[in-house]
Structure formats: structure tokens, C-alpha cells
Amino acid sequence: MRVFISADIEGTTFTTMWDETELGHSMYAAAAKQMTAEVKAACEGAIAAGADYILVNDAHDYAVNLDVNELPECVEVIRGWSGSPMGMVDGVDDSFDAAMFVGYHSAAGRNGNPLSHTFSTKTTSVTLNGEIASEFLIYSYCCAQYGVPTVFLSGDRMLTEDSQGIHPCLKTVAVKDGYGGYTRCKQPDYACDLIREGAEAA
């Protein structure tokens, strides 16, 4: 079984401030470590369910966030950006059996995460067919055009609730709540346990 994972950082369990998400800031290392841990947990869940090949797109900012040494041997990682319009799901194709999204965040125009945005912090909102669209919605649709079902999503609670019903096989794990400028976060190891279990079930 071949699994594709797109990974972001603003929806990991404790990221709250922009400085935590930006390479070069003192707070970034801890967030990147947690991003790696949550991706690793998703990979382990997928492997437990039968995956023997996983392609991960490191899809945040400069796309060099994940510590690839921490990931299982059957994992390959896309780092950097090719310029493809597929963006955060660059690398997916019809050879994959499932897609998973880890560390995703609420859309611009939604207040479920202090770091809510869609593509850019400069957008007030992005709509698709008249509805507010998250990066998850848009990029999971990109996977669907190749016939790859999106089966798993982890991130903030508002995103996971907003995304219910988008895909028939979707299982979600909320690792934090947010409102305005605050987050209420699950303990990081526990969040990884939930992601591992959710990914396996998905």
C-alpha cells in the first residue's frame, strides 16, 4: 500500500505564535521537532495498517522542516518547492492508495487557530464555490483529481470540524483548540499517540 502525506506546522499541537513557525527564530526548533514527531506518528500508523511506501511532502514555508533521520525506512521526503501548481501535494499521483494531511490549520477567515490562513497571511479569506476554503480542502481536492482518497487529517479542532463530510473515508484528530490569540493544546506525546491510532484506523 502506497500512502502520500502532506505535512504543515501551524496545526501541530502547540504552535501558537508565528515565530514558532519560521526558520531562524529561537522558538522554531521545538515546533519543527513536534512537526517531525507528528509526521512520524502518522507514518507508523500507516505502516501498522499495511503501508510499505510513504511519500511525505514537507509543505511548510521553505519546506526543510522535517528531520528525515527520525522517519521510518520506507519513507521518502520531498523538500523544497518545484514550482508546480500542486504546491503542498506536489508528488501525489494515481499510484497512491490514500492521502493523509498532518499539522494542518484553519482557513483564513476562521478563528480556530491564531495562525489561521490560506496560502498567505495577507488573505482575508479564500472561497471555493462560495464557501470559505482551507488549504486542506483545496489540496485534498487536488489529490481527488488523481483518484486518491483523503483518509486522515490532524490539526486544530475547528479545521477538523469544518472538514467533516468533505471526504467519505476521512478520519480526523484534533490536537488543539484555538480562539483569537490563544491555543489549548494536547500534551505532545499524547497528540502523537492519537495521530498514530487515527492514521492506522484511517
Helices and strands as residue ranges (DSSP letters): E 2-7, G 18-21, H 28-48, E 53-58, G 68-70, E 75-78, G 87-89, E 98-104, E 127-128, E 131-132, H 135-144, E 150-156, H 157-162, E 171-179, E 182-185, H 188-201
